[in-house]
């Protein structure tokens, strides 16, 4: 997964490897042994985004790559999570 995503978060481009997580698109518990090791079954994400993704608060459109956020996350927080500039609330 690291090679596939060139060692960077698929969303923000962050590259501190110790802060990145291989996130499975199809949950590990629902995956076959082959799917669990399939690099195309996931994204390399910064730890915070991994939590949001695993919590079903964010997904990625399969054709466009657009980030899709739950209504539980407001616009300002979406921008922060997507790597936008930080602006104190």
C-alpha positions as CSV (number, residue, x, y, z in Angstrom):
1,X,0.0,0.0,0.0
2,X,2.9,2.4,0.8
3,X,4.3,1.9,-2.7
4,X,0.9,2.2,-4.4
5,X,0.3,5.6,-2.7
6,X,4.0,6.7,-3.0
7,X,4.3,6.9,0.8
8,X,1.7,9.7,1.0
9,X,-1.8,10.1,2.5
10,X,-4.2,9.7,-0.4
11,X,-6.1,12.8,0.7
12,X,-3.7,15.2,2.2
13,X,-0.3,14.1,0.8
14,X,1.1,13.8,4.3
15,X,4.2,11.6,4.2
16,X,5.2,10.9,7.8
17,X,5.0,7.1,7.5
18,X,4.5,6.5,11.2
19,X,1.4,8.6,11.0
20,X,-0.2,6.8,8.0
21,X,-2.5,3.8,8.1
22,X,-3.5,1.3,5.5
23,X,-7.3,1.6,5.5
24,X,-9.3,-1.1,3.9
25,X,-12.2,-0.1,1.7
26,X,-14.0,-3.4,2.4
27,X,-13.7,-4.0,6.2
28,X,-11.0,-6.6,7.2
29,X,-13.6,-8.7,9.0
30,X,-15.8,-8.9,5.8
31,X,-12.9,-9.6,3.4
32,X,-11.6,-12.8,2.0
33,X,-8.0,-13.7,2.6
34,X,-7.2,-12.5,-0.9
35,X,-9.1,-9.2,-0.4
36,X,-7.3,-8.6,2.9
37,X,-3.9,-8.4,1.1
38,X,-5.2,-6.7,-2.1
39,X,-3.6,-3.2,-2.3
40,X,-6.5,-2.0,-4.4
41,X,-8.9,-2.7,-1.5
42,X,-7.9,0.4,0.4
43,X,-6.2,3.8,0.8
44,X,-3.2,5.0,2.7
45,X,-4.5,7.7,5.1
46,X,-3.3,9.9,7.8
47,X,-4.4,8.5,11.2
48,X,-7.2,11.0,11.8
49,X,-8.7,10.4,8.4
50,X,-8.4,6.6,9.0
51,X,-10.6,7.0,12.1
52,X,-13.1,9.2,10.1
53,X,-13.1,6.6,7.2
54,X,-13.5,3.6,9.5
55,X,-16.2,5.4,11.5
56,X,-18.3,5.7,8.2
57,X,-18.1,9.5,8.4
58,X,-16.2,9.8,5.1
59,X,-16.0,7.8,1.9
60,X,-14.4,8.3,-1.5
61,X,-16.4,8.4,-4.7
62,X,-15.1,5.3,-6.6
63,X,-15.1,7.1,-10.0
64,X,-14.2,10.7,-9.3
65,X,-12.1,10.3,-6.1
66,X,-14.2,13.1,-4.5
67,X,-14.4,13.0,-0.7
68,X,-17.9,12.5,0.6
69,X,-18.5,13.4,4.3
70,X,-21.3,12.5,6.6
71,X,-23.7,15.4,7.5
72,X,-22.3,14.8,11.1
73,X,-19.2,16.7,10.0
74,X,-19.6,20.4,9.4
75,X,-18.0,22.3,6.5
76,X,-15.2,23.9,8.5
77,X,-14.2,20.5,9.9
78,X,-14.4,18.9,6.4
79,X,-11.9,21.4,5.1
80,X,-9.5,20.7,8.0
81,X,-9.7,17.0,7.6
82,X,-9.1,17.3,3.8
83,X,-5.9,19.1,4.4
84,X,-7.2,22.7,4.0
85,X,-5.7,25.6,5.9
86,X,-6.3,25.7,9.6
87,X,-8.5,28.5,10.7
88,X,-9.4,28.7,14.4
89,X,-13.1,28.6,14.9
